[in-house]
Amino acid sequence: MALSHPMTYLGMAPKLSDKQMLQKDKKIAVYMDKSLDSDYGKMGFGVMRYIQNPIACVIDTTFAGKKVNEVTELPFDYPVVSSIAQALELGAQVLVLGTAPSGGRVPEEWNESLSQAIEHGMSIVNGLHDKLNDQFGHSLKEGQWIWDIRQPAFTPQIASAKADGLNNKRVLLVGTDMAIGKMTAGLEIFSWVKEQGINTSFLATGQIGITITGQGIPLDAFKVDHACGAVETMVMDSAKSDVIFIEGQGSLLHPGSSATLSLMRGSCATHLIMCHKAQMDYLRKPEHVKVPPISEFIALNEALATACGSLTKAKTIGIALNTSTLSEAEAIREISELEQETGLPVQDVVRFDAGKLGKELIV
């Protein structure tokens, strides 16, 4: 799926000069050492699936010599190499850190590869919490840059429900867990709606979405009091769009996440899309947290968004179901059963057609 790749940053992500932007003709290498077959590689998976830039290779010492589609379910035949030197031989100009280790910090063992990349003129896209400009900025040459995505570029005002006064549709992706496909579902449905000629925007709130679209806010890098305001600023800057998709983060179920509330308050969402993984009964981590009946969880999200009627009423229009671990026949059965249970349209928007949910927004 091709996405527009606007090279503006709306003053939200760290702003780069025209010469420093990740222009779509720059060939990239995706750094995924020891994580190409792991959930920790979701940054790399998202980049491979959606970015417009040509991809020279993926770097992973564990699977060097193979192709991506030999290791993952992704359909891409990008070569997997073991070193920065091999990536350079294949023409890579930008190194995208495609792994998100636990804690979101840059592992010390990556420093040698990062130093080699910078020494040989590569620019770096960094979606982790550490600011690589502080560590390597002094070594940059003319035209070379480091994009530390997770560094807030502005301090927003406290949110005040300004978006409630807009006349457009604001669609927030929510989910039963972290890393469950909220960004992916949002991008797929956004693309379908855009193809129907609707004036629509996708607002990225995490490092993967920002890398893919070229703009957005690193929500988890804002202080709690500022997070709602950052979302509100982004939504108001897109007020002319008839349909706005807001990338979801976290989950109301997860004891370590408060991101969903910030997104609800800042966007004053009018519509919700619930993202869920088929046959998931407990959170991935912590494993003891049980997933309640989906209908009850949908009702919780709607009630919290609306705040007992005091704020914008948000209606759930469908469920984006991740069926990647199931056969096609099993996936179709799960979709049908969940539709009967909830009375809502259900679809795996990656595996099947995103229009089933997209149509709910253009009726």
N, C-alpha and C positions, 0 to 999 in steps of 0.2 A: 504494500500500500504506500503510495507516495504522499508525503505531507509537504505543505508549504513550509519553507524554512526562513522565516523573516529574520533579517539580520539587524534587529533593533532589540533593545533590552528594557525599554520602558522605565529606566532608572531603577530597576528592581534587582536583577542579577548584576554582578560586578561589571561595570561598563568598560568596554575595550574600544580602542580607536579603530577607524575603518581598516587600517592595515593589519590589525591584530585579530580581527574577528575570525571565527571558525567558518571560513567561506566554504561553500558546498563543493568546490572543486578540489579542496585539499584532501589528499589521500591519508587515511587513518589506519593505525594499528590498534587493536583492542587488547589491552593488557589484562589477562585473566589467569595468571599463573596458579595452577592447582585448584581452579574453581570452574573450569568449563563444564563440568558435570555436576555442579553444586548450585543450590539456591543462592549462595553468596554471589553468584555471577549474574544476578538479574540486571545490573546496570549494563553489562555487555550484551545480554540477550536483547534488551530494549533497543540499544544502539544498533545492533545488527538488523533488527526487525524493521526499524523505522527511519534511521538517519539517511539523508540524501547523499552524504559524502561517500565516495568510493572507498571500499575497505580493502586494504592490501593483505591483511592477515590478522590472525589472533595469536597472541603469545601465551603459551602454556607449556611448561617443560614436561608435564605429565603426559600430554597427548601429542607432542611434537611429531610431525610426519604424517599425521592424519588430516582429515578435513572436518569442518564443523559438523556437517550432516552425518558423519560417521560416529560422532560422540554424543550429539544431542538430537532432539526431535526437530530442531530448526532445519529448514530446507536448504541452507546455504552451503556452498562448496568452498568457502574461504579456507586457504591453507592454514594449518596450525604450526607455528614455528617455536623455537625454544629461546630466542635471544633478540635483543635490540638490533644487533648487527644483521641478522637475517631479515628483520622487518625493514631496515634501511635498504637492503639489497632489492627488496620488493617495491621500493619507492615510497614507503611511509613517511609522511611529513609531520603528522600529529599523533601523539600517543594519548589514547583515551583510557583512563583507569576504569576498567570494566568490572572490577570486583569490589564488593562492599563487605570487608571483614567484620566480625562481631565488634561492636563498639564504634564502627565507622572511622577508625583511625588508620593512618598509613603504617603498615608494618615496617619495622627497621630493615628487614631483609630485602625490601624493595629499593632501598637507597642506591645500591650499585646500578641497577637497571635505570633508575631515574637519572642518575648522574651521567650515564652513558648516552641516554636519549638527549639530554640537554647539551652535552659536549658535542654531539654530532648535529646540532641544529634543530632538533625536533621541538615543537611546542607541545604543551601538555594540557589536557582537560582533566581536572581533578574534582570528583564529586564527593570526596571524603571531608571530614571535619578539619583536618590539619591544613594550615595555610602554607602551601608549597612555595609561594612567592617569598615568604620569610626565610625559607631554607635554601632556595636555589635562585631567587631573583637576581642576586648579584652576578650570576654566571650567564645571564641571558644576553644574546647577541642581537644586533639590529634585525627587526622583523620577527623576532622570536618572542613567545609569550607563554604565560601560565594562567589558565582560567580556573581560579578557585571558586567553584560554583556555590559552595555552601557558606559564603560570606555575605551577610546582608549589606546592601549598598545604600540603605536609607533607613531612617527611623520614622515609622508611620505615626499618625495621630491615633488616638484611641478610637476604636470602631463605634459608630453611632447609628447603625442600621440604615445608612444612606441608600444601599442597594434596594431596600424595600420600596423605594419610590420609582424604580425603573419599570418599564412596561414590557420587558423581554422575558424570555424563559432562561432560568439559571439552573443548570443541571449538575448536581453534585453526586459524584461516585462515592458510595459508602460500602463498607464490607464487614464480613464476619471475622476477619483476621488481617494481620499484616501480610504483605507480599502475596496477595491473593489474586492480583490481576486488575486492580482498579485503574491504573494508568492505561494498560493495554486495552481494556474494555472501552474506556473513555475515548481513546484515539480511534478505535475501530468505528464506534458509533458516530463520533464527530466527523470522520471522513465520509461516512455514508450520507449523513445529513448535508454536509457541504456539497457532495456530488449531486444533490437534488436542487442545487441553486439557492440554498438558504444562506443568508448572511450569518455566519457562525464563527466562534472563536474557541480555541482550546487553551485554557490557562494552566500552565504547569506549576506545580507546587513542590516538586522534588527534583533531585539532581538528574535523574534520567530524563524526565520530561523537559527540563530546561536545556539539556544537551541536545535533545532531538529537535525542539522547536526554536531554540535560540533566544528564548525569553522566559520569564517567570519569576517566582520567589522561592528561595530555599526555606520553606516554612519552619522546619525543625531547628533552624539556626536563629530564629527570632525569639526574644524573651516572651514569656507567656502573655504578658500584658500588651505586647505589640503585635502578636500573631494575628488576631482578628482584624486589626487595622491594616496589616499588610495585605490580607486577603481582600478587604474592602477596597483598598486603593487599586488593586489589580482589576477587580470587577468593574469599578467605576470607570477605569481607563478603557474598558471594552464595552461601555454602555450602548454604543451604537449597533452592536451585534444583536440580531434577533434571538439567537440561541447561544448561550455561553456554557461550555462544559468546564467544570472545575475539577481538576485532578484530585482524587481522594488520597488521604493519608491515614494510616492507623485504623483503629476500630474502637467503637464504644465498648466492645467486649474485652479488649486487651487491657490488663491492669497497668501496663507501662505507657499507655498512649492517651494523650489529651488532644490530639490533632483534629479529630472529627468535629469537636465542639467549636474550635476556632474557625474551621471551614464553614460550618453551618452559620455561625454568627456573622462572619465577614461577608459571606456571599448572599445571605438571606435567600437561600435556595428555594426555588418554586417546585422543583422536581428532584427526586432521588432515584438512583439506580443502585440496587443492592447487588454486590459482588460476593459470590460464594463459591467454594470448591466442592464438587460433588463428593458425597459420602464422607464428608468431614464432620466428625462428631465432637472433636476436641481441638483447641488451638494447637498450633504446631509447637509453640513455646509461650507460656508455661503449659505443659501438657495436661495439667489437672483441670483447666478451665473448660467446662462443657459448653458446647454451642447449643443454645435454646432452639425451640421450634422457630423456623424462619419467619412465620407469620407474626409471632410475638416480637421477634427482634426488629422486624420492619415497623411494627407499631411503636416500639420504643424510639427508633430513629425519627419517625414522623412527629411523635409527641415532643421529643427534645428540640427538634428544629422549630416547631411551632410555639413551644413554651406556653402550653395551656391556652393558645389562642392569642397571646400577646404579640407574637412576631409573625413573620410571613408563613403562610400555610404551605407545607411541602408535601407533595403527593408522590408516592413510589409508583413509577410507571412500568417497572419490570425488573427482572433478575438476570444478571449476566453470570452464567454458570460455567465455571472452569471444569471441563471434562477431560483434561489432557491425559489423565491416568486410566481412562476407560476406552474400551473398544467403541466403534461408531454405534453399534446396536445398543450397547449399554448406555451410551451417552443419550441417545434418542429416548430410551426408556426413562432415564433419570429426569430429563427435561419434561417429559409428559407427566410424570408423577408429581414433580414440583409445581407444575402449572395447576394440576388438580388440587393440590394441597393449599395453594395460595390464591388461586383465581387470577394470577398475574401472568403476562407473557414471560417466558423463560427462553434463553438462548445462549449457546456458546458462540459468542460473536467472532471468535478467531477461527474456530473449526467450521462454523456454518455462516449464514448470512446475518450481518449486523442490522439489516433493514427491519427485521422483526421487532427490535426495540426502537430503532430510529423512527419508525412510522408513528410511534406513540407521541412523538414531539412535533409532528407536522400535520396532525389532524386538526 
